[in-house]
Amino acid sequence: MKKRVFATVLGKIKKAFTRNIVLKIVSILFAIVLWAYVLSAENPVRIKTIPDVTVGLDGEADLIARKFVVRGSRKEMLKEATVSVKTNVTNYADINSMNVSATVNLRNISDTGTYELPITAYTPTGTVDSISPRTIKVEIDNLVSKRIPVEIVTEGSVADGYWADEPVINRTEIEIEGASQDVKSVVKAKCYVDIDSKSESFYRSFNVMLLDENDSEVDASLFLGEIPSVAVRMTILPIKTVKINLQNSIFGVENIPSDYELVSIEPLVEEVKIVGDKDILDSINEINTEIINVSGLTESTINSYTLEIPDGVRIVGSDTISVKISIEEKTIEKLFEDVDIKIEGIHARLTASLSHYTTDVTIVGKISLINTIEKGDFEVYVDLSGLVAGSHECNVNIRFTDDTIPTQNISYVLGYEFVQAVIR
């Protein structure tokens, strides 16, 4: 029974909604027209809160013209504001942070110092009801400029088999402009150039980093405009190590005085590094020097000579080398024949006989020294001290009787190094 009643009621409701369609449409249209009338005739006011409104500075150009400047980071100082705007309902949906402006007026500032300045907001589609925050602190300083040196720092190492020249920059100084306190804190600028694993030359611009006296970075946003960049030219070339050849450069050996001779000639550095195109480097295995003239030399010397650099290559480092030229007086031998062998040290009650009473002596040394030695400048002897009767093999000795002869510079050869001594 209850199910029948429910079905009957449901059917009547359905008929009510499916009939009189025209009446329902007219009702809806009437409601729309009525709402449009309310909006156009009454247009009620509502308040809309706009977050993230950018705050700008008004009159900054005039302030700079008077040689003053706002000090500090704009990002830290000019926080975004929240602005509440009274506006008609018809404009409510269109208002956002793009059509609301907020500024701080700098036009009345005429001296350095810290100022608490109000934030003023404006929108063409309503009236500003409130601003948060209402003020900001602004520090004003004198506007100054300064030229600071630029230092280039290369980072990394070029690829194996390559060489990097010293960087060349288009400017050694840059100029910065800003608040006096900030400008004074900057003492130099550094430009970091990455050459790690590079194998080709390049020329391009790099940003610089501003540094204080402690080598700490100074925020570039503190200064007016953009910090100038520097253009860096870096030459990177293949490198090769080659030997220095002196043999083709020696001249005048035949003109060395006859009593002297060239003992050796050698570079103090045996190799040099050269750079250039690979094809050129592959064809070079050694480097010569300019002519090394030894004519007339009678003593050793060390001189500098210029390397002969082939076309298309460069020497890494100095293009001169030091060469040691060793010149010595020639050595000769002088023979003294049948020099008597003296007997020394024999006991007074004994006598001795020798297997040889004379010997040849050959003295070897520099020409100028040997030519001064005569037979009477030395003597040859055997020392029989402490020996008893019998036969003994004894060393033959030599000594120079002229103390002025530098015996350390000569040598000698005896015809007999030993003799047989018979003591009775």
Residue pairs with C-beta under 8 A, 6 or more apart in sequence:
39 89
39 90
43 88
43 89
43 90
44 88
44 89
45 86
45 87
45 88
45 89
46 86
46 87
46 88
46 89
46 92
47 84
47 85
47 86
47 87
47 129
48 84
48 85
48 87
48 92
48 95
48 126
49 82
49 83
49 84
49 85
50 82
50 83
50 84
50 85
50 95
50 96
50 97
50 100
51 80
51 82
51 97
52 80
52 82
52 97
53 80
53 81
53 82
53 83
53 97
53 100
53 101
53 102
53 121
54 78
54 80
54 97
54 101
54 102
55 78
55 79
55 80
55 81
55 102
55 103
55 104
55 119
55 136
56 78
56 101
56 102
56 103
56 104
57 70
57 78
57 103
57 104
57 106
58 103
58 104
58 105
58 106
58 107
59 105
59 106
59 107
60 70
60 106
62 106
62 107
63 69
63 70
63 106
63 107
63 109
63 140
64 143
64 224
66 110
67 142
67 143
68 109
68 111
68 112
68 140
68 141
68 142
68 143
69 140
69 141
69 142
69 143
69 178
69 179
69 224
70 77
70 106
70 138
70 139
70 140
70 179
71 139
71 140
71 141
71 178
71 179
71 181
71 182
71 222
72 139
72 179
72 222
73 219
73 221
73 222
74 221
75 221
77 136
77 137
77 138
78 104
78 136
79 133
79 136
81 102
81 119
81 121
81 131
81 132
81 133
82 131
82 132
83 100
83 102
83 121
83 123
83 128
83 130
83 131
83 132
84 128
84 129
84 130
84 131
85 95
85 100
85 123
85 125
85 126
85 127
85 128
85 129
86 126
86 127
86 128
86 129
87 95
87 123
87 125
87 126
87 127
88 126
91 125
91 126
94 125
95 123
95 125
95 126
99 123
99 124
99 125
100 121
100 122
100 123
101 121
101 122
101 123
102 119
102 120
102 121
102 122
102 131
103 119
103 120
103 121
103 122
104 117
104 118
104 119
104 120
104 136
104 138
105 117
105 118
105 120
106 117
106 138
109 115
109 140
111 140
112 140
112 141
112 142
113 139
113 140
114 137
114 138
114 139
114 140
115 137
115 138
115 139
115 140
116 135
116 136
116 137
117 135
117 136
117 137
117 138
118 134
118 135
119 131
119 133
119 134
119 135
119 136
120 131
121 128
121 131
122 128
139 179
141 179
141 180
141 181
141 182
142 179
142 180
143 177
143 178
143 179
143 180
143 224
144 177
144 178
144 179
144 180
144 183
144 184
145 175
145 176
145 177
145 183
146 175
146 176
146 177
146 183
146 184
146 186
147 173
147 174
147 175
148 173
148 174
148 175
148 176
148 186
148 187
148 188
148 189
148 210
149 172
149 173
149 188
149 189
150 169
150 171
150 172
150 173
150 174
150 188
150 189
150 190
150 191
150 208
150 230
151 188
151 189
151 190
151 191
152 167
152 169
152 190
152 191
152 193
152 230
152 232
153 190
153 191
153 192
153 193
154 164
154 167
154 193
154 194
154 195
154 234
155 192
155 193
155 194
155 195
155 196
156 194
156 195
156 196
156 197
156 198
157 195
157 196
157 197
158 164
158 195
158 196
158 197
158 198
158 199
158 236
159 197
159 198
159 199
161 238
161 239
162 198
162 199
162 236
162 237
162 238
162 239
163 236
163 237
163 238
163 239
163 273
163 275
163 316
164 195
164 198
164 234
164 235
164 236
165 234
165 235
165 236
165 237
167 193
167 232
167 233
167 234
168 232
168 233
168 234
168 235
169 191
169 230
169 231
169 232
169 233
170 230
170 231
170 232
171 228
171 230
171 231
174 189
174 208
174 227
174 228
174 230
175 228
176 183
176 186
176 210
176 223
176 227
177 183
177 223
177 224
177 225
178 222
178 223
178 224
179 222
182 218
182 222
182 223
183 223
185 212
185 213
185 218
186 210
186 211
186 212
186 218
187 211
187 212
187 213
188 211
189 208
189 209
189 210
189 211
189 227
190 208
190 209
190 211
191 206
191 207
191 208
191 209
191 230
191 232
192 206
192 209
193 206
193 232
193 234
195 234
195 236
198 234
198 236
199 236
200 236
201 233
201 234
201 235
201 236
201 237
202 233
202 234
202 236
203 231
203 232
203 233
203 234
204 231
204 232
205 229
205 230
205 231
205 232
206 229
206 230
206 231
206 232
207 227
207 229
208 227
208 228
208 229
208 230
209 217
210 217
210 218
210 220
210 223
210 227
211 217
211 218
212 218
220 227
237 275
237 276
237 277
237 314
238 275
238 276
238 277
238 278
238 281
239 273
239 274
239 275
239 281
239 316
240 273
240 274
240 275
240 281
240 284
241 271
241 272
241 273
241 274
242 271
242 272
242 273
242 274
242 284
242 285
242 286
242 287
243 270
243 271
243 285
243 286
243 287
244 267
244 269
244 270
244 271
244 272
244 286
244 287
244 288
244 289
244 307
244 321
245 286
245 287
245 288
246 265
246 266
246 267
246 288
246 289
246 292
246 323
248 288
249 288
249 289
249 290
249 291
249 292
249 305
250 262
250 265
250 292
250 294
251 291
251 292
251 293
251 294
251 295
252 293
252 294
252 295
252 296
253 262
253 294
255 294
255 295
255 296
256 262
256 294
256 295
256 296
256 297
256 298
256 327
257 296
257 298
259 329
259 330
259 367
259 368
260 297
260 298
260 327
260 328
260 329
260 330
261 327
261 328
261 330
262 294
262 297
262 325
262 326
262 327
263 326
263 327
263 328
264 324
264 325
264 326
265 292
265 294
265 323
265 324
265 325
265 326
266 323
266 324
267 289
267 321
267 322
267 323
267 324
268 302
268 321
268 322
268 323
268 324
269 321
269 322
272 287
272 307
272 315
272 316
272 317
272 321
273 315
273 316
273 317
274 281
274 284
274 287
274 309
274 313
274 314
274 315
274 316
275 281
275 313
275 314
275 316
276 312
276 313
276 314
277 312
280 310
280 311
280 312
280 313
281 313
284 310
284 313
287 307
287 308
287 309
287 310
287 315
288 307
288 308
289 305
289 306
289 307
289 308
289 321
289 323
290 305
290 306
290 307
290 308
292 303
292 305
292 323
292 325
294 325
294 327
297 325
297 327
298 327
298 329
299 327
300 324
300 325
300 326
300 327
300 328
301 324
301 325
301 327
302 322
302 323
302 324
302 325
303 322
303 323
303 325
304 320
304 321
304 322
304 323
305 320
305 321
305 323
306 319
306 320
307 315
307 319
307 320
307 321
309 315
309 319
328 366
329 366
329 367
329 368
330 366
330 367
331 364
331 365
331 366
331 367
332 364
332 365
332 366
332 367
332 370
333 362
333 363
333 364
333 370
334 362
334 363
334 364
334 370
334 371
334 373
335 360
335 361
335 362
336 360
336 361
336 362
336 363
336 375
337 360
338 358
338 359
338 360
339 358
339 359
339 360
339 361
339 375
339 379
339 380
340 357
340 358
340 379
340 380
341 354
341 356
341 357
341 358
341 359
341 380
341 381
341 382
341 396
341 416
341 419
342 379
342 380
342 381
342 382
343 352
343 354
343 381
343 382
343 384
343 421
344 381
344 382
344 383
344 384
344 385
345 383
345 384
345 385
345 386
345 387
346 352
346 384
346 385
346 387
346 423
350 389
350 423
350 424
351 423
351 424
352 384
352 421
352 422
352 423
352 424
353 421
353 422
353 424
354 382
354 419
354 420
354 421
354 422
355 419
355 420
355 421
356 416
356 419
359 380
359 396
359 414
359 415
359 416
360 414
360 415
361 378
361 380
361 398
361 412
361 413
361 414
361 415
362 412
362 413
362 414
363 370
363 373
363 378
363 410
363 411
363 412
364 370
364 410
364 411
364 412
364 413
365 409
365 410
365 411
366 409
369 405
369 406
369 409
369 410
370 410
372 405
373 405
373 410
376 401
377 400
377 401
377 402
377 405
378 398
378 399
378 400
378 401
378 402
379 398
379 399
379 401
380 396
380 397
380 398
380 414
381 396
381 397
381 398
381 399
382 394
382 395
382 396
382 397
382 419
382 421
383 394
383 395
383 397
384 392
384 394
384 421
384 423
387 394
387 421
387 423
388 423
389 423
389 424
390 422
390 423
391 420
391 421
391 422
391 423
392 420
392 421
392 422
392 423
393 418
393 419
393 420
393 421
394 418
394 419
394 420
394 421
395 417
395 418
396 414
396 416
396 417
396 418
396 419
398 412
398 414
400 407
